Amino acid sequence: MISIEVKDMTCGHCEATLRKVIAAVDASAAVKVDLSARRLQIESDEDPVQFLDAVRAAGYSPAAVGTVTANAGEAKEKRGCCCR
């Protein structure tokens, strides 16, 4: 299980966007979203860093919970959701 905290995930639009970027990395990944805790839980055999990079590329600020390295490929530009 890969657990990623996304503090700037604030609404259903953010959730939908992040589900799409996770699916782009692994279409068969099982994703649980806890919007109130601002956390993604991903069940996948893919490299966890790929998910962090994908979330970051979508304009969000992910932080790995656990053993994943969270600083791979820092985003240069912040985009993100329409409500931030």
CYANA upper distance limits for C-alpha pairs under 8 A (distance plus 0.5 A):
  1 MET  CA     41 GLN  CA      7.02
  1 MET  CA     42 ILE  CA      6.19
  1 MET  CA     43 GLU  CA      5.36
  1 MET  CA     44 SER  CA      7.54
  2 ILE  CA     40 LEU  CA      8.45
  2 ILE  CA     41 GLN  CA      6.06
  2 ILE  CA     42 ILE  CA      5.44
  2 ILE  CA     43 GLU  CA      6.80
  2 ILE  CA     44 SER  CA      8.08
  2 ILE  CA     48 PRO  CA      7.04
  2 ILE  CA     65 VAL  CA      8.34
  3 SER  CA     39 ARG  CA      7.47
  3 SER  CA     40 LEU  CA      6.20
  3 SER  CA     41 GLN  CA      5.00
  3 SER  CA     42 ILE  CA      6.85
  3 SER  CA     64 ALA  CA      6.76
  3 SER  CA     65 VAL  CA      5.85
  3 SER  CA     66 GLY  CA      7.74
  4 ILE  CA     39 ARG  CA      6.14
  4 ILE  CA     40 LEU  CA      5.61
  4 ILE  CA     41 GLN  CA      6.95
  4 ILE  CA     52 LEU  CA      8.14
  4 ILE  CA     62 PRO  CA      6.76
  4 ILE  CA     63 ALA  CA      6.15
  4 ILE  CA     64 ALA  CA      5.05
  4 ILE  CA     65 VAL  CA      6.01
  5 GLU  CA     38 ARG  CA      6.38
  5 GLU  CA     39 ARG  CA      4.88
  5 GLU  CA     40 LEU  CA      6.83
  5 GLU  CA     62 PRO  CA      6.18
  5 GLU  CA     63 ALA  CA      5.53
  5 GLU  CA     64 ALA  CA      6.60
  5 GLU  CA     65 VAL  CA      7.05
  6 VAL  CA     38 ARG  CA      5.87
  6 VAL  CA     39 ARG  CA      6.27
  6 VAL  CA     40 LEU  CA      7.91
  6 VAL  CA     60 TYR  CA      7.41
  6 VAL  CA     61 SER  CA      6.40
  6 VAL  CA     62 PRO  CA      5.17
  6 VAL  CA     63 ALA  CA      6.87
  7 LYS  CA     38 ARG  CA      6.06
  7 LYS  CA     39 ARG  CA      8.29
  7 LYS  CA     61 SER  CA      7.42
  7 LYS  CA     62 PRO  CA      7.78
  8 ASP  CA     38 ARG  CA      8.09
  8 ASP  CA     60 TYR  CA      6.75
  8 ASP  CA     61 SER  CA      7.07
  8 ASP  CA     80 GLY  CA      8.42
  8 ASP  CA     84 ARG  CA      8.29
  9 MET  CA     14 CYS  CA      5.88
  9 MET  CA     15 GLU  CA      7.30
  9 MET  CA     35 LEU  CA      7.58
  9 MET  CA     38 ARG  CA      6.37
  9 MET  CA     60 TYR  CA      7.90
  9 MET  CA     81 CYS  CA      8.28
 10 THR  CA     14 CYS  CA      6.81
 10 THR  CA     15 GLU  CA      8.48
 10 THR  CA     35 LEU  CA      7.42
 10 THR  CA     38 ARG  CA      7.81
 10 THR  CA     83 CYS  CA      8.14
 11 CYS  CA     15 GLU  CA      6.94
 11 CYS  CA     35 LEU  CA      7.63
 11 CYS  CA     83 CYS  CA      8.28
 12 GLY  CA     16 ALA  CA      6.65
 12 GLY  CA     35 LEU  CA      8.49
 13 HIS  CA     17 THR  CA      6.67
 13 HIS  CA     81 CYS  CA      7.59
 14 CYS  CA     18 LEU  CA      6.62
 14 CYS  CA     80 GLY  CA      8.27
 14 CYS  CA     81 CYS  CA      6.29
 15 GLU  CA     19 ARG  CA      6.60
 15 GLU  CA     33 VAL  CA      7.67
 15 GLU  CA     35 LEU  CA      7.92
 16 ALA  CA     20 LYS  CA      6.84
 17 THR  CA     21 VAL  CA      6.97
 17 THR  CA     58 ALA  CA      8.38
 18 LEU  CA     22 ILE  CA      6.62
 18 LEU  CA     55 VAL  CA      7.08
 18 LEU  CA     58 ALA  CA      8.21
 19 ARG  CA     23 ALA  CA      6.62
 19 ARG  CA     31 VAL  CA      7.78
 20 LYS  CA     24 ALA  CA      6.70
 21 VAL  CA     25 VAL  CA      7.13
 21 VAL  CA     51 PHE  CA      8.48
 21 VAL  CA     54 ALA  CA      6.50
 21 VAL  CA     55 VAL  CA      7.10
 21 VAL  CA     58 ALA  CA      7.85
 22 ILE  CA     26 ASP  CA      6.78
 22 ILE  CA     27 ALA  CA      7.94
 22 ILE  CA     29 ALA  CA      8.00
 22 ILE  CA     31 VAL  CA      8.48
 22 ILE  CA     51 PHE  CA      6.78
 22 ILE  CA     54 ALA  CA      7.57
 22 ILE  CA     55 VAL  CA      8.09
 23 ALA  CA     27 ALA  CA      4.70
 23 ALA  CA     28 SER  CA      7.60
 23 ALA  CA     29 ALA  CA      7.21
 25 VAL  CA     46 GLU  CA      8.40
 25 VAL  CA     50 GLN  CA      7.45
 25 VAL  CA     51 PHE  CA      7.22
 25 VAL  CA     54 ALA  CA      7.94
 26 ASP  CA     44 SER  CA      7.80
 26 ASP  CA     46 GLU  CA      7.61
 28 SER  CA     44 SER  CA      8.10
 29 ALA  CA     42 ILE  CA      6.96
 29 ALA  CA     43 GLU  CA      6.06
 29 ALA  CA     44 SER  CA      5.52
 30 ALA  CA     42 ILE  CA      6.19
 30 ALA  CA     43 GLU  CA      5.51
 30 ALA  CA     44 SER  CA      7.41
 31 VAL  CA     40 LEU  CA      7.36
 31 VAL  CA     41 GLN  CA      6.21
 31 VAL  CA     42 ILE  CA      5.15
 31 VAL  CA     43 GLU  CA      6.99
 32 LYS  CA     40 LEU  CA      6.36
 32 LYS  CA     41 GLN  CA      5.56
 32 LYS  CA     42 ILE  CA      7.00
 33 VAL  CA     38 ARG  CA      8.11
 33 VAL  CA     39 ARG  CA      6.56
 33 VAL  CA     40 LEU  CA      5.31
 33 VAL  CA     41 GLN  CA      6.96
 34 ASP  CA     38 ARG  CA      6.20
 34 ASP  CA     39 ARG  CA      5.73
 34 ASP  CA     40 LEU  CA      6.92
 35 LEU  CA     39 ARG  CA      7.00
 46 GLU  CA     50 GLN  CA      7.88
 47 ASP  CA     51 PHE  CA      7.94
 48 PRO  CA     52 LEU  CA      7.11
 48 PRO  CA     68 VAL  CA      6.98
 49 VAL  CA     53 ASP  CA      6.58
 49 VAL  CA     68 VAL  CA      7.37
 49 VAL  CA     69 THR  CA      7.30
 49 VAL  CA     70 ALA  CA      7.80
 49 VAL  CA     72 ALA  CA      7.39
 50 GLN  CA     54 ALA  CA      6.62
 51 PHE  CA     55 VAL  CA      6.64
 52 LEU  CA     56 ARG  CA      6.59
 52 LEU  CA     62 PRO  CA      6.67
 52 LEU  CA     63 ALA  CA      8.21
 52 LEU  CA     64 ALA  CA      8.06
 52 LEU  CA     70 ALA  CA      7.24
 52 LEU  CA     72 ALA  CA      8.16
 53 ASP  CA     57 ALA  CA      6.48
 53 ASP  CA     72 ALA  CA      7.42
 53 ASP  CA     73 GLY  CA      6.87
 53 ASP  CA     74 GLU  CA      8.49
 54 ALA  CA     58 ALA  CA      6.82
 55 VAL  CA     59 GLY  CA      7.35
 55 VAL  CA     60 TYR  CA      6.29
 55 VAL  CA     61 SER  CA      7.79
 55 VAL  CA     62 PRO  CA      6.99
 56 ARG  CA     60 TYR  CA      5.45
 56 ARG  CA     61 SER  CA      6.22
 56 ARG  CA     62 PRO  CA      6.86
 56 ARG  CA     74 GLU  CA      7.80
 56 ARG  CA     75 ALA  CA      6.45
 57 ALA  CA     75 ALA  CA      6.99
 58 ALA  CA     79 ARG  CA      7.56
 58 ALA  CA     80 GLY  CA      6.73
 59 GLY  CA     75 ALA  CA      7.98
 59 GLY  CA     77 GLU  CA      7.69
 59 GLY  CA     78 LYS  CA      5.48
 59 GLY  CA     79 ARG  CA      4.77
 59 GLY  CA     80 GLY  CA      4.62
 59 GLY  CA     81 CYS  CA      8.24
 60 TYR  CA     78 LYS  CA      7.55
 60 TYR  CA     79 ARG  CA      7.63
 60 TYR  CA     80 GLY  CA      5.86
 62 PRO  CA     70 ALA  CA      7.66
 63 ALA  CA     70 ALA  CA      5.96
 64 ALA  CA     68 VAL  CA      6.11
 64 ALA  CA     69 THR  CA      7.21
 64 ALA  CA     70 ALA  CA      5.68
 80 GLY  CA     84 ARG  CA      7.85
